[in-house]
């Protein structure tokens, strides 16, 4: 489904009046845990050699879908308190897994079927049925599994585990680094470990693969990388014990972008000094656009004069390592005083929606100019007369909803259609956003 043909939701509670900034900000924000780390730790915990405690895990639709998937496969997950406990068990087949719209579920869980005692069927939301899965399914076939997908290369499909598993596999992860990650996560539990080779011309979101390797090493797994497109995971037990999930730096993005629009200061608590999260790129890009960013202890402080006291500067940025931060940067580019180009993001056409088409459509909807090419977005910058208010679509994509909220800071009367889609990774976003402005 493309950006221009998604029907607009008009039901109760689906249209949210995005608040406009009325003055400089002075707010401290604590964002919830990283979805990417939460779901990686959940999968690894399901294969660990003893129960695992996860602290700071993200409570959201994506993590709930992952927990439900692991429970369907026979794992015991107690997520009733602040500290979650995962008690691993043999992987059970003969079950159905519902992926919703969670890429981490549809890409990380199917490789677990290599360890199962029977076939497992997968399906998801209607929008998930157009997200690319073919390269991962081909890799599972190369590892001996039987995959029934009627040739679609998408959901729904059924995976039947193999009788034996080779020690090497090739996969083209040009469309998503999650294909590599899904194979790496299960690799240590395979009889001979696994060597994974990326065969495509490009590899987007490489920091997410680095994150996967780091979480494996945290579990005591030996991971080698002989070259930039090959990973060797040695067989062995996984020992996690107790882990703590970092705050989600990508979800922090809209809040630290806000001072460039409204002026003032926003502080983010718990910002790590070192991390594999792609959101770590935010400070250097925001500084290029006119912000001042400082990290003291674990508090990131972002200050800017805002549109009243200054201008957002346009930027030419390659976001191929961190495509998920594109919608936030794109919102600032739409409001910038000079043109911008965001490059290396063609893989975003296969995310929750075609994000390149969606961003271009929404910028045009509010009177701006944005052209989406195969691998880039080009912005003309804020028109001299300013942008005009509109009901902006979210496309059931959490990052498109927060994109619209950023624009709404500068454009009174902006509405966000189905802002509740932010529950995918940030269930309290509307309250956190208005709280930031109220503070």
LUMKOLPA-670698 format. One record per residue (C-alpha): residue number from 1; residue in one letter; x, y, z. Coordinates in nm, 3 decimals. Last residue first. Example, Ala and Ser with C-alpha at 12.3 -4.5 7.8 and 13.67 -1.06 7.14 Angstrom:
2
(2,s,(1.367,-0.106,0.714)) (1,a,(1.230,-0.450,0.780)) 
***
This chain:
439
(439,x,(0.665,2.186,3.119)) (438,x,(0.337,2.209,2.931)) (437,x,(0.508,2.155,2.598)) (436,x,(0.691,1.844,2.721)) (435,x,(0.371,1.722,2.887)) (434,x,(0.183,1.763,2.558)) (433,x,(0.436,1.534,2.393)) (432,x,(0.452,1.283,2.680)) (431,x,(0.071,1.260,2.689)) (430,x,(0.050,1.204,2.312)) (429,x,(0.343,0.955,2.320)) (428,x,(0.220,0.731,2.604)) (427,x,(0.230,0.398,2.418)) (426,x,(0.574,0.454,2.263)) (425,x,(0.688,0.166,2.036)) (424,x,(0.380,0.039,1.852)) (423,x,(0.168,0.264,2.074)) (422,x,(0.255,0.541,1.824)) (421,x,(-0.029,0.400,1.611)) (420,x,(-0.261,0.581,1.851)) (419,x,(-0.198,0.899,1.651)) (418,x,(-0.466,0.776,1.414)) (417,x,(-0.480,1.084,1.189)) (416,x,(-0.265,1.364,1.322)) (415,x,(-0.411,1.717,1.316)) (414,x,(-0.238,2.047,1.243)) (413,x,(-0.432,2.355,1.355)) (412,x,(-0.125,2.560,1.444)) (411,x,(0.174,2.489,1.217)) (410,x,(0.512,2.513,1.389)) (409,x,(0.467,2.249,1.659)) (408,x,(0.240,2.060,1.418)) (407,x,(0.539,1.972,1.199)) (406,x,(0.688,1.784,1.494)) (405,x,(0.356,1.606,1.558)) (404,x,(0.335,1.503,1.192)) (403,x,(0.673,1.329,1.207)) (402,x,(0.558,1.164,1.533)) (401,x,(0.268,1.004,1.346)) (400,x,(0.492,0.907,1.053)) (399,x,(0.721,0.734,1.301)) (398,x,(0.438,0.524,1.442)) (397,x,(0.324,0.400,1.102)) (396,x,(-0.048,0.317,1.069)) (395,x,(-0.035,0.537,0.757)) (394,x,(0.005,0.837,0.992)) (393,x,(-0.189,1.084,0.777)) (392,x,(-0.179,1.457,0.835)) (391,x,(-0.504,1.650,0.890)) (390,x,(-0.402,1.988,0.753)) (389,x,(-0.257,2.321,0.863)) (388,x,(-0.064,2.532,0.613)) (387,x,(0.313,2.572,0.585)) (386,x,(0.486,2.908,0.574)) (385,x,(0.437,3.196,0.333)) (384,x,(0.804,3.190,0.233)) (383,x,(0.791,2.814,0.177)) (382,x,(0.983,2.598,0.424)) (381,x,(1.258,2.401,0.256)) (380,x,(1.281,2.270,-0.101)) (379,x,(1.321,1.915,0.027)) (378,x,(1.483,1.622,-0.157)) (377,x,(1.424,1.267,-0.032)) (376,x,(1.651,0.982,-0.133)) (375,x,(1.698,0.624,-0.253)) (374,x,(1.451,0.567,-0.535)) (373,x,(1.344,0.932,-0.549)) (372,x,(1.095,1.112,-0.326)) (371,x,(1.049,1.483,-0.401)) (370,x,(0.945,1.727,-0.128)) (369,x,(0.783,2.069,-0.155)) (368,x,(0.577,2.222,0.123)) (367,x,(0.207,2.316,0.132)) (366,x,(0.084,2.103,0.422)) (365,x,(-0.023,1.813,0.197)) (364,x,(0.301,1.840,-0.002)) (363,x,(0.501,1.755,0.311)) (362,x,(0.255,1.473,0.379)) (361,x,(0.290,1.318,0.033)) (360,x,(0.671,1.339,0.034)) (359,x,(0.687,1.177,0.378)) (358,x,(0.449,0.897,0.279)) (357,x,(0.628,0.824,-0.050)) (356,x,(0.961,0.792,0.130)) (355,x,(0.806,0.601,0.419)) (354,x,(0.652,0.330,0.204)) (353,x,(0.457,0.194,0.500)) (352,x,(0.554,-0.008,0.806)) (351,x,(0.894,-0.041,0.635)) (350,x,(0.960,-0.154,0.277)) (349,x,(1.000,0.190,0.117)) (348,x,(1.245,0.265,0.397)) (347,x,(1.505,0.055,0.211)) (346,x,(1.561,0.348,-0.026)) (345,x,(1.714,0.550,0.256)) (344,x,(2.071,0.623,0.144)) (343,x,(2.021,0.997,0.109)) (342,x,(1.841,1.285,0.283)) (341,x,(1.863,1.609,0.087)) (340,x,(1.786,1.954,0.220)) (339,x,(1.692,2.300,0.090)) (338,x,(1.710,2.616,0.305)) (337,x,(1.499,2.777,0.577)) (336,x,(1.413,2.442,0.734)) (335,x,(1.056,2.340,0.821)) (334,x,(1.031,2.046,0.578)) (333,x,(1.390,1.954,0.668)) (332,x,(1.291,1.943,1.037)) (331,x,(1.013,1.696,0.961)) (330,x,(1.256,1.494,0.750)) (329,x,(1.499,1.463,1.042)) (328,x,(1.224,1.301,1.248)) (327,x,(1.103,1.083,0.961)) (326,x,(1.462,0.970,0.882)) (325,x,(1.555,0.841,1.229)) (324,x,(1.468,0.484,1.127)) (323,x,(1.715,0.498,0.839)) (322,x,(2.017,0.493,1.067)) (321,x,(2.323,0.363,0.881)) (320,x,(2.181,0.470,0.541)) (319,x,(2.112,0.820,0.676)) (318,x,(2.342,1.009,0.438)) (317,x,(2.278,1.374,0.514)) (316,x,(2.260,1.700,0.321)) (315,x,(2.114,1.949,0.568)) (314,x,(1.889,2.255,0.573)) (313,x,(1.936,2.498,0.859)) (312,x,(1.653,2.554,1.104)) (311,x,(1.629,2.928,1.153)) (310,x,(1.659,3.171,1.439)) (309,x,(1.473,3.334,1.726)) (308,x,(1.119,3.258,1.613)) (307,x,(1.195,2.930,1.436)) (306,x,(1.376,2.788,1.736)) (305,x,(1.672,2.937,1.926)) (304,x,(1.813,2.589,1.999)) (303,x,(1.900,2.369,2.296)) (302,x,(1.955,1.993,2.332)) (301,x,(2.072,1.845,2.662)) (300,x,(2.165,1.476,2.680)) (299,x,(2.174,1.353,3.039)) (298,x,(2.374,1.041,3.129)) (297,x,(2.677,1.212,3.289)) (296,x,(2.687,1.531,3.086)) (295,x,(2.609,1.511,2.716)) (294,x,(2.581,1.841,2.527)) (293,x,(2.390,1.932,2.211)) (292,x,(2.356,2.280,2.059)) (291,x,(2.105,2.298,1.776)) (290,x,(2.131,2.463,1.435)) (289,x,(2.077,2.199,1.165)) (288,x,(2.436,2.071,1.179)) (287,x,(2.392,2.038,1.555)) (286,x,(2.080,1.827,1.499)) (285,x,(2.280,1.593,1.274)) (284,x,(2.558,1.546,1.532)) (283,x,(2.311,1.494,1.816)) (282,x,(2.088,1.245,1.630)) (281,x,(2.351,0.989,1.531)) (280,x,(2.306,0.795,1.859)) (279,x,(1.959,0.710,1.730)) (278,x,(2.120,0.423,1.537)) (277,x,(2.155,0.230,1.865)) (276,x,(2.494,0.059,1.908)) (275,x,(2.568,0.252,2.227)) (274,x,(2.839,0.438,2.416)) (273,x,(2.785,0.733,2.649)) (272,x,(2.427,0.621,2.703)) (271,x,(2.141,0.876,2.727)) (270,x,(1.964,0.798,3.055)) (269,x,(1.760,1.117,3.081)) (268,x,(1.679,1.332,2.779)) (267,x,(1.688,1.712,2.826)) (266,x,(1.491,1.957,2.613)) (265,x,(1.583,2.323,2.583)) (264,x,(1.441,2.639,2.432)) (263,x,(1.318,2.709,2.081)) (262,x,(0.994,2.582,1.931)) (261,x,(1.114,2.428,1.606)) (260,x,(1.480,2.352,1.678)) (259,x,(1.380,2.280,2.038)) (258,x,(1.143,2.001,1.919)) (257,x,(1.409,1.785,1.754)) (256,x,(1.516,1.654,2.094)) (255,x,(1.160,1.540,2.165)) (254,x,(1.103,1.390,1.819)) (253,x,(1.429,1.193,1.844)) (252,x,(1.385,1.033,2.186)) (251,x,(1.200,0.749,2.015)) (250,x,(1.513,0.685,1.810)) (249,x,(1.718,0.684,2.131)) (248,x,(1.510,0.412,2.293)) (247,x,(1.630,0.406,2.655)) (246,x,(1.878,0.123,2.723)) (245,x,(1.751,-0.221,2.826)) (244,x,(1.898,-0.382,3.136)) (243,x,(2.007,-0.745,3.144)) (242,x,(2.008,-1.019,3.408)) (241,x,(2.136,-1.374,3.361)) (240,x,(2.233,-1.369,2.994)) (239,x,(2.406,-1.701,2.939)) (238,x,(2.363,-1.840,2.587)) (237,x,(2.518,-2.182,2.528)) (236,x,(2.749,-2.265,2.236)) (235,x,(2.793,-2.271,1.863)) (234,x,(3.017,-2.009,1.700)) (233,x,(2.864,-1.717,1.512)) (232,x,(3.058,-1.610,1.203)) (231,x,(2.948,-1.285,1.036)) (230,x,(3.030,-1.182,0.679)) (229,x,(2.957,-0.856,0.495)) (228,x,(3.222,-0.619,0.632)) (227,x,(3.492,-0.886,0.655)) (226,x,(3.614,-1.157,0.896)) (225,x,(3.342,-1.072,1.149)) (224,x,(3.364,-1.304,1.448)) (223,x,(3.095,-1.371,1.709)) (222,x,(3.163,-1.579,2.020)) (221,x,(2.854,-1.608,2.236)) (220,x,(2.869,-1.519,2.605)) (219,x,(2.520,-1.365,2.623)) (218,x,(2.665,-1.014,2.614)) (217,x,(2.848,-1.127,2.300)) (216,x,(2.510,-1.204,2.143)) (215,x,(2.380,-0.861,2.249)) (214,x,(2.685,-0.699,2.086)) (213,x,(2.640,-0.892,1.763)) (212,x,(2.276,-0.784,1.742)) (211,x,(2.364,-0.419,1.807)) (210,x,(2.630,-0.434,1.534)) (209,x,(2.355,-0.564,1.304)) (208,x,(2.139,-0.266,1.402)) (207,x,(2.435,-0.034,1.345)) (206,x,(2.443,-0.159,0.982)) (205,x,(2.110,0.005,0.908)) (204,x,(2.123,-0.054,0.534)) (203,x,(2.348,-0.307,0.358)) (202,x,(2.407,-0.236,-0.009)) (201,x,(2.503,-0.442,-0.314)) (200,x,(2.346,-0.760,-0.184)) (199,x,(2.519,-1.086,-0.087)) (198,x,(2.530,-1.070,0.293)) (197,x,(2.708,-1.376,0.429)) (196,x,(2.603,-1.557,0.747)) (195,x,(2.830,-1.822,0.902)) (194,x,(2.637,-2.036,1.148)) (193,x,(2.687,-2.241,1.463)) (192,x,(2.756,-2.607,1.392)) (191,x,(2.457,-2.766,1.570)) (190,x,(2.244,-2.448,1.569)) (189,x,(2.196,-2.278,1.908)) (188,x,(2.462,-2.015,1.842)) (187,x,(2.294,-1.914,1.515)) (186,x,(1.946,-1.822,1.643)) (185,x,(2.014,-1.449,1.683)) (184,x,(2.242,-1.436,1.378)) (183,x,(1.971,-1.554,1.139)) (182,x,(1.716,-1.295,1.253)) (181,x,(1.985,-1.025,1.252)) (180,x,(2.084,-1.087,0.891)) (179,x,(1.724,-1.056,0.769)) (178,x,(1.672,-0.761,1.007)) (177,x,(1.925,-0.562,0.802)) (176,x,(1.638,-0.496,0.564)) (175,x,(1.587,-0.450,0.189)) (174,x,(1.952,-0.495,0.090)) (173,x,(1.974,-0.796,0.320)) (172,x,(2.054,-1.051,0.049)) (171,x,(2.120,-1.373,0.237)) (170,x,(2.386,-1.643,0.210)) (169,x,(2.405,-1.938,0.449)) (168,x,(2.671,-2.146,0.621)) (167,x,(2.683,-2.428,0.878)) (166,x,(2.428,-2.661,0.722)) (165,x,(2.118,-2.773,0.914)) (164,x,(1.976,-3.125,0.934)) (163,x,(1.623,-3.268,0.956)) (162,x,(1.475,-2.931,0.866)) (161,x,(1.206,-2.728,1.048)) (160,x,(0.874,-2.654,0.874)) (159,x,(0.801,-2.284,0.811)) (158,x,(0.453,-2.165,0.713)) (157,x,(0.377,-1.839,0.532)) (156,x,(0.146,-1.537,0.544)) (155,x,(0.331,-1.306,0.497)) (154,x,(0.566,-1.215,0.215)) (153,x,(0.790,-1.380,-0.046)) (152,x,(0.478,-1.440,-0.253)) (151,x,(0.570,-1.778,-0.407)) (150,x,(0.280,-1.964,-0.248)) (149,x,(0.440,-1.900,0.095)) (148,x,(0.525,-2.253,0.208)) (147,x,(0.874,-2.275,0.354)) (146,x,(1.049,-2.606,0.408)) (145,x,(1.363,-2.570,0.616)) (144,x,(1.700,-2.701,0.498)) (143,x,(1.926,-2.405,0.574)) (142,x,(1.893,-2.291,0.211)) (141,x,(1.515,-2.284,0.266)) (140,x,(1.566,-2.060,0.569)) (139,x,(1.782,-1.832,0.354)) (138,x,(1.510,-1.817,0.089)) (137,x,(1.257,-1.718,0.357)) (136,x,(1.493,-1.443,0.473)) (135,x,(1.538,-1.313,0.118)) (134,x,(1.161,-1.321,0.049)) (133,x,(1.035,-1.131,0.356)) (132,x,(0.956,-0.786,0.216)) (131,x,(0.663,-0.600,0.376)) (130,x,(0.341,-0.625,0.175)) (129,x,(0.160,-0.862,0.413)) (128,x,(0.251,-0.641,0.708)) (127,x,(-0.003,-0.378,0.600)) (126,x,(-0.282,-0.636,0.631)) (125,x,(-0.170,-0.710,0.990)) (124,x,(0.017,-1.033,1.050)) (123,x,(0.065,-1.399,0.958)) (122,x,(0.301,-1.682,1.050)) (121,x,(0.258,-2.061,1.059)) (120,x,(0.488,-2.293,1.257)) (119,x,(0.583,-2.647,1.153)) (118,x,(0.707,-2.907,1.403)) (117,x,(0.960,-2.985,1.676)) (116,x,(1.119,-2.639,1.667)) (115,x,(1.488,-2.544,1.652)) (114,x,(1.488,-2.422,1.289)) (113,x,(1.155,-2.263,1.386)) (112,x,(1.360,-2.001,1.572)) (111,x,(1.454,-1.863,1.229)) (110,x,(1.087,-1.755,1.187)) (109,x,(1.097,-1.540,1.506)) (108,x,(1.343,-1.263,1.420)) (107,x,(1.201,-1.142,1.084)) (106,x,(0.821,-1.132,1.141)) (105,x,(0.862,-1.041,1.507)) (104,x,(1.124,-0.768,1.457)) (103,x,(0.927,-0.625,1.167)) (102,x,(0.627,-0.574,1.392)) (101,x,(0.308,-0.498,1.197)) (100,x,(0.101,-0.763,1.373)) (99,x,(0.326,-1.071,1.384)) (98,x,(0.070,-1.338,1.472)) (97,x,(0.230,-1.678,1.532)) (96,x,(0.040,-2.002,1.476)) (95,x,(0.130,-2.336,1.638)) (94,x,(0.228,-2.692,1.544)) (93,x,(0.581,-2.643,1.664)) (92,x,(0.718,-2.593,2.015)) (91,x,(1.066,-2.461,2.087)) (90,x,(1.209,-2.641,2.391)) (89,x,(1.186,-2.423,2.705)) (88,x,(1.335,-2.093,2.822)) (87,x,(1.213,-1.913,3.134)) (86,x,(1.187,-1.542,3.060)) (85,x,(1.143,-1.311,3.357)) (84,x,(1.044,-0.945,3.328)) (83,x,(1.139,-0.680,3.583)) (82,x,(0.892,-0.393,3.608)) (81,x,(0.611,-0.639,3.674)) (80,x,(0.366,-0.856,3.481)) (79,x,(0.606,-0.952,3.202)) (78,x,(0.634,-1.320,3.295)) (77,x,(0.742,-1.509,2.984)) (76,x,(0.735,-1.890,2.969)) (75,x,(0.841,-2.016,2.627)) (74,x,(0.635,-2.274,2.439)) (73,x,(0.640,-2.136,2.085)) (72,x,(0.306,-1.960,2.143)) (71,x,(0.466,-1.794,2.446)) (70,x,(0.747,-1.667,2.224)) (69,x,(0.498,-1.519,1.977)) (68,x,(0.293,-1.356,2.254)) (67,x,(0.609,-1.198,2.396)) (66,x,(0.705,-1.067,2.053)) (65,x,(0.356,-0.924,1.995)) (64,x,(0.368,-0.757,2.336)) (63,x,(0.708,-0.611,2.247)) (62,x,(0.571,-0.464,1.925)) (61,x,(0.250,-0.334,2.087)) (60,x,(0.441,-0.158,2.362)) (59,x,(0.595,-0.219,2.704)) (58,x,(0.965,-0.159,2.649)) (57,x,(1.201,-0.355,2.871)) (56,x,(1.372,-0.162,3.150)) (55,x,(1.485,-0.476,3.329)) (54,x,(1.504,-0.819,3.167)) (53,x,(1.561,-1.121,3.393)) (52,x,(1.670,-1.443,3.222)) (51,x,(1.596,-1.806,3.321)) (50,x,(1.875,-2.054,3.239)) (49,x,(2.060,-2.191,2.935)) (48,x,(1.926,-1.920,2.707)) (47,x,(1.723,-1.980,2.390)) (46,x,(1.411,-1.785,2.488)) (45,x,(1.636,-1.524,2.649)) (44,x,(1.796,-1.459,2.310)) (43,x,(1.456,-1.382,2.157)) (42,x,(1.353,-1.155,2.445)) (41,x,(1.691,-0.977,2.442)) (40,x,(1.652,-0.895,2.073)) (39,x,(1.297,-0.773,2.128)) (38,x,(1.396,-0.537,2.407)) (37,x,(1.709,-0.414,2.227)) (36,x,(1.520,-0.303,1.916)) (35,x,(1.226,-0.166,2.114)) (34,x,(1.460,0.048,2.321)) (33,x,(1.329,0.132,2.667)) (32,x,(1.095,0.418,2.748)) (31,x,(1.178,0.788,2.711)) (30,x,(1.243,1.010,3.012)) (29,x,(1.195,1.375,2.922)) (28,x,(1.314,1.692,3.091)) (27,x,(1.153,2.010,2.966)) (26,x,(1.221,2.379,2.915)) (25,x,(1.065,2.472,2.583)) (24,x,(1.045,2.817,2.427)) (23,x,(0.697,2.954,2.362)) (22,x,(0.352,2.875,2.225)) (21,x,(0.441,2.554,2.041)) (20,x,(0.151,2.404,1.850)) (19,x,(-0.036,2.105,1.988)) (18,x,(-0.129,1.825,1.747)) (17,x,(-0.507,1.790,1.740)) (16,x,(-0.552,1.411,1.733)) (15,x,(-0.777,1.239,1.479)) (14,x,(-0.835,0.870,1.559)) (13,x,(-1.021,0.917,1.888)) (12,x,(-1.359,0.823,1.745)) (11,x,(-1.343,0.691,1.389)) (10,x,(-1.228,0.891,1.088)) (9,x,(-0.944,0.679,0.959)) (8,x,(-0.815,0.796,0.624)) (7,x,(-0.791,0.530,0.356)) (6,x,(-0.437,0.456,0.237)) (5,x,(-0.406,0.525,-0.136)) (4,x,(-0.150,0.804,-0.151)) (3,x,(0.127,0.669,0.068)) (2,x,(0.145,0.335,-0.102)) (1,x,(0.000,0.000,0.000)) 
***
